[in-house]
Amino acid sequence: MNFELGSAAMETGCHRFWPPTRHGCWMKEDFAAALATVIVTTFNRADLVTKGMDSVWGQSYRPIELIVVVDGATDNTQDVLERWRVARGGDSQFTTRIVFQENHGISAARNRGLIESRGEFIQLLDDDDLLGPEKLALQLKYMAAHPECDMTYGATFTIGDESRVPNRSNQPVDRETALRYLVRTHFFNNNCPVFRRRTCHRAGPWHEGSLIAEDYEYYARLLCLGITFAYVPEAEGFIQPYDGNRKRSSYGGEPHRQHDFYRSRFIHLDCLWGYLPDDLRKQASWRRAISKELLAVSKELLLLGDAGLGKKGVGLSREIGRGTSYMTLVRLMMTLVAVFGPQAGARVFATLQRRVGAIWRAIRGRKLTAV
């Protein structure tokens, strides 16, 4: 299987697939050898962010460069971070830099951190996640022994889950299996990979149009670029299921964040179709899977009142799904939108889906009972 960006991505050009950053530049290729840069991005979580920073300070590995990008916080984050930095001063093998920017979202914050970075290795960390104490040491040891490896990832656990079963996405898999995950959801939790600098430089910036679920598009891009990666199960990261103010979910039920989420999912699927290697684009199973997911995302956008992007998504779903068994549902959605209008048509479509699904589950239930 030839995993390089498909011809569609190359023909479309870099402005869609490597959108420029707000900062007008990109990270430098040169680096400080053996230095691990940990980039923490934060917004109004002064009560949580230092826990993650403590887990970076507690790494057995040195040297470390910690960069904290504050994405327009309006709480007391600045004071909290400055106190933390002063308390951890005096270690020549551990440096801390705090960078402030206007609120532009997590992708822009990550890009700023990458631009500011100097390390040979890159670890990303959300402000409510943690690293196990040996995480960097284990992953960098593997990468030192395997110079061809572009990225390693480890097991991620949910804090408070006493079963100690890694999240299902953090398992050893091949590239195509990981990419199939990324049609519908994320595969790598953001705190589990460690990248070589060359990998981040080659992949280009995080897509700043994606404000939520931004990792779907980025990791799909990496996989389609053909990077080499390996699983280091002993390298542990931890995620928190929620915090006191915001539940840990894609959008927390807020209407405007729902729109941000589905807009990001549209960007992800649109880009994924462009990135996909040509041999996979020809396979009906891939076309059907992406068409199906696009239609689901487009329905939600229409229900939220975004007729422009929703109708564009339905059209793209039709284009991708031609010749597959999913075209019947795409045509039904298009007909309902034409007859009732975008939002009302999507409501009728959603109602039909629920009713047909209930009937199908009832039929299956009777069959299982009979058996």
C-alpha positions in Angstrom: 0.0 0.0 0.0 1.5 3.3 -1.1 0.8 5.8 1.7 1.5 9.2 0.3 -0.9 12.0 -0.1 -3.3 11.3 -3.0 -3.2 13.1 -6.3 -6.3 15.1 -5.3 -4.5 16.8 -2.5 -1.6 17.6 -4.7 -3.9 19.1 -7.4 -5.9 21.2 -4.9 -2.8 23.0 -3.6 -1.3 23.8 -0.3 -3.8 26.5 0.8 -6.4 24.0 1.6 -4.3 21.3 3.1 -1.5 23.4 4.7 -3.4 26.6 5.5 -1.1 29.5 6.6 -0.8 30.2 10.3 -2.0 33.4 11.9 1.6 33.9 12.8 2.7 34.2 9.1 5.6 31.6 9.5 6.3 28.0 10.3 8.6 26.2 12.6 12.3 26.0 11.8 14.0 22.8 10.7 17.1 23.1 12.9 16.9 21.9 16.5 18.7 21.3 19.8 19.7 17.6 19.7 18.1 15.4 22.3 15.9 18.3 23.6 12.3 17.3 24.3 9.9 20.2 23.8 6.6 19.8 25.6 3.9 22.2 24.4 1.0 22.9 26.8 -2.0 24.9 25.4 -4.4 26.4 27.9 -7.5 28.6 28.1 -9.1 29.6 31.4 -8.0 26.5 33.3 -5.7 28.0 36.0 -7.0 25.4 38.4 -5.9 22.5 36.2 -3.0 23.5 34.0 -0.3 23.3 36.7 -1.1 19.6 37.3 -0.1 18.8 33.8 3.0 21.0 34.1 3.9 19.1 37.3 3.8 15.9 35.3 6.2 17.4 32.8 8.5 18.5 35.7 8.4 15.0 37.1 9.7 13.3 34.0 12.8 11.2 34.5 14.0 12.4 31.1 16.1 15.5 30.6 16.7 18.0 28.9 13.2 19.4 28.6 11.9 22.7 27.2 8.4 23.4 28.5 6.4 25.9 26.4 3.0 27.0 27.8 0.8 28.8 25.2 -2.0 30.9 26.9 -4.7 31.3 24.4 -6.3 34.6 25.5 -7.1 33.5 29.1 -9.3 35.9 31.1 -8.9 34.2 34.5 -5.8 34.3 36.8 -3.8 31.9 34.6 -0.9 34.4 34.2 -0.3 34.8 37.9 -0.6 31.0 38.5 1.9 30.2 35.7 4.4 32.8 36.8 4.4 31.5 40.4 4.9 27.9 39.0 7.8 29.1 36.8 9.6 30.9 39.6 9.2 27.9 42.0 10.8 25.5 39.4 13.6 27.9 38.4 17.3 27.1 38.6 17.4 23.8 36.7 19.6 24.2 33.6 18.1 21.0 32.1 14.5 22.2 32.4 13.4 25.5 31.0 10.0 27.1 31.0 8.6 29.7 28.6 5.1 31.2 28.8 3.7 32.6 25.6 0.6 34.7 25.5 -1.6 35.3 22.4 -5.1 36.5 21.6 -7.8 33.8 21.8 -7.7 32.0 18.4 -8.4 28.4 19.4 -6.3 25.3 20.2 -5.0 24.8 16.7 -3.5 28.3 16.5 -2.1 27.8 20.1 -0.4 24.6 19.1 1.0 26.2 16.0 2.4 29.0 18.1 4.1 26.5 20.4 5.6 24.6 17.4 6.9 27.9 16.0 8.5 28.7 19.3 10.0 25.2 19.9 13.6 24.3 19.6 13.5 20.6 20.5 14.4 17.5 18.4 11.3 15.8 19.9 7.8 17.2 20.3 5.2 16.3 22.9 1.8 18.0 23.0 -0.2 18.2 26.2 -3.7 19.6 26.7 -4.2 21.6 29.9 -6.2 18.9 31.6 -4.0 15.9 30.8 -1.0 14.3 32.4 2.1 12.4 31.5 3.4 9.3 33.4 6.9 9.9 34.9 8.7 7.6 32.5 6.8 8.5 29.3 9.3 10.7 27.5 12.3 8.5 28.6 10.7 5.3 27.2 9.5 6.8 23.9 12.7 8.7 23.2 14.8 5.6 24.0 12.8 3.7 21.4 13.3 6.5 18.9 17.0 6.7 19.5 17.2 3.0 18.7 15.0 3.4 15.6 16.1 6.5 13.7 13.6 5.8 10.9 10.7 6.1 13.3 8.8 9.4 12.9 6.4 9.0 15.9 5.8 6.8 18.8 2.7 6.6 20.9 1.8 5.0 24.2 -1.1 3.8 26.2 -3.6 6.4 27.6 -5.7 5.8 30.7 -8.6 7.6 32.1 -8.0 8.9 35.6 -10.3 7.2 38.1 -10.7 4.1 36.0 -9.4 1.3 38.3 -9.6 -1.3 35.5 -6.3 0.1 34.0 -7.5 -0.8 30.5 -6.0 1.5 27.9 -8.4 3.5 25.9 -9.4 1.4 22.8 -7.7 3.8 20.4 -4.3 3.3 22.0 -3.5 -0.2 20.8 -0.9 -1.5 18.3 -2.4 -1.3 14.8 -1.3 -0.9 11.2 -1.7 2.3 9.3 -4.9 1.5 7.4 -6.7 0.4 10.6 -5.7 3.6 12.3 -6.9 5.6 9.3 -10.2 3.8 9.4 -10.7 4.9 13.0 -10.1 8.4 11.8 -13.1 8.4 9.5 -15.4 8.5 12.6 -13.3 9.5 15.6 -9.8 10.2 16.8 -7.2 7.4 17.0 -4.4 9.0 19.1 -5.1 10.9 22.2 -3.2 14.1 22.0 -1.0 13.4 25.0 0.2 9.9 23.8 2.4 10.6 20.7 5.9 12.0 20.7 7.0 13.3 17.3 10.4 13.9 15.7 10.7 17.6 14.8 11.1 16.6 11.1 7.6 15.0 11.2 5.9 18.1 12.5 7.8 20.3 10.0 6.8 18.0 7.1 3.2 17.7 8.2 2.7 21.5 8.3 0.5 23.5 10.7 -2.6 22.4 12.5 -5.7 23.5 10.6 -6.7 26.7 12.4 -10.2 26.5 11.0 -10.8 23.5 13.3 -11.7 24.7 16.8 -12.9 21.3 18.2 -11.9 17.7 17.2 -8.9 19.3 15.5 -6.8 16.2 15.9 -9.0 14.1 13.5 -7.7 16.0 10.5 -4.1 16.3 11.7 -3.5 12.6 12.4 -5.3 11.6 9.2 -2.9 13.9 7.3 0.1 12.3 9.1 -1.0 8.8 8.3 -1.6 9.6 4.6 1.8 11.2 4.4 3.2 7.8 5.1 5.0 8.5 8.4 6.4 5.5 10.3 5.2 5.0 13.8 5.4 2.5 16.7 3.6 1.6 19.9 5.4 1.8 23.2 2.8 0.4 25.6 4.8 1.2 28.8 4.8 4.9 28.0 1.7 6.1 29.8 -0.5 9.2 29.6 -3.6 10.1 31.5 -6.8 12.0 30.7 -9.3 13.4 33.0 -13.0 12.6 32.3 -14.2 16.1 33.3 -13.4 19.2 35.3 -15.4 21.3 37.6 -16.6 23.8 34.9 -16.6 22.0 31.6 -17.4 18.4 30.9 -14.8 16.6 28.8 -16.7 16.2 25.6 -16.5 17.5 22.1 -18.9 20.4 22.6 -20.5 20.1 26.0 -24.0 20.6 24.6 -23.5 24.3 23.8 -25.2 25.2 20.5 -22.3 27.4 19.2 -19.8 24.7 20.2 -21.9 22.1 18.5 -21.6 24.1 15.3 -17.8 24.4 15.8 -17.6 20.7 16.3 -19.5 19.8 13.1 -17.7 22.4 11.1 -14.4 20.9 12.2 -15.7 17.4 11.3 -16.6 18.7 7.8 -13.1 20.1 7.4 -11.7 16.8 8.6 -13.7 14.7 6.1 -13.2 17.0 3.2 -9.5 17.0 3.8 -9.3 13.3 4.4 -10.9 12.6 1.1 -8.2 14.8 -0.5 -5.4 13.2 1.4 -6.5 9.6 0.9 -4.0 7.6 -1.3 -5.4 7.0 -4.8 -5.7 3.2 -4.4 -7.9 3.7 -1.3 -10.1 6.3 -3.0 -11.0 3.7 -5.6 -12.3 1.3 -3.1 -16.1 1.3 -2.6 -15.8 0.6 1.1 -13.8 3.7 1.7 -16.0 5.9 -0.5 -19.1 4.6 1.3 -17.6 5.1 4.8 -16.6 8.7 4.1 -19.9 9.5 2.2 -21.9 8.1 5.2 -20.0 10.1 7.7 -20.2 13.3 5.6 -24.0 12.9 5.3 -24.3 12.5 9.1 -22.2 15.6 9.7 -24.1 17.6 7.0 -27.5 16.6 8.6 -26.3 18.1 11.9 -25.1 21.3 10.2 -28.5 21.7 8.5 -30.3 21.1 11.8 -28.2 23.8 13.4 -29.2 26.2 10.6 -26.0 26.2 8.6 -27.6 25.7 5.2 -24.5 26.7 3.2 -22.0 24.2 4.7 -24.7 21.6 5.2 -25.8 21.6 1.6 -22.1 21.6 0.5 -21.6 18.5 2.6 -24.5 16.7 1.1 -23.2 17.5 -2.3 -19.8 16.2 -1.4 -21.3 13.1 0.1 -23.1 12.4 -3.2 -19.9 13.0 -5.2 -17.8 10.6 -3.0 -20.5 8.0 -2.6 -21.4 7.5 -6.3 -21.6 3.8 -7.2 -22.0 2.7 -3.6 -25.0 1.3 -1.7 -25.2 4.5 0.4 -26.5 6.7 -2.5 -30.1 5.9 -1.7 -29.9 7.8 1.6 -28.0 10.6 0.0 -30.7 11.1 -2.7 -33.4 10.9 0.0 -31.7 13.7 1.9 -31.3 15.8 -1.2 -35.0 15.3 -2.1 -36.2 16.2 1.4 -34.0 19.4 1.5 -35.4 20.4 -2.0 -39.0 19.9 -0.9 -39.1 21.2 2.7 -36.0 23.4 2.8 -32.6 22.8 4.4 -33.5 22.7 8.1 -37.0 21.2 7.9 -35.7 18.7 5.4 -33.0 17.6 7.7 -35.5 17.2 10.6 -37.7 15.0 8.4 -34.6 12.9 7.4 -33.6 12.6 11.1 -37.1 11.5 12.1 -37.2 8.9 9.3 -33.8 7.6 10.4 -34.9 7.2 14.0 -38.1 5.4 13.1 -36.5 3.0 10.6 -33.7 2.4 13.1 -36.3 1.5 15.8 -38.1 -0.9 13.5 -34.8 -2.5 12.5 -33.7 -3.0 16.1 -37.1 -4.5 16.9 -36.9 -7.0 14.0 -33.4 -8.0 15.0 -34.5 -8.4 18.6 -37.3 -10.8 17.6 -34.9 -12.8 15.5 -32.4 -13.1 18.4 -35.2 -14.1 20.7 -36.4 -16.8 18.3 -32.9 -18.2 18.0 
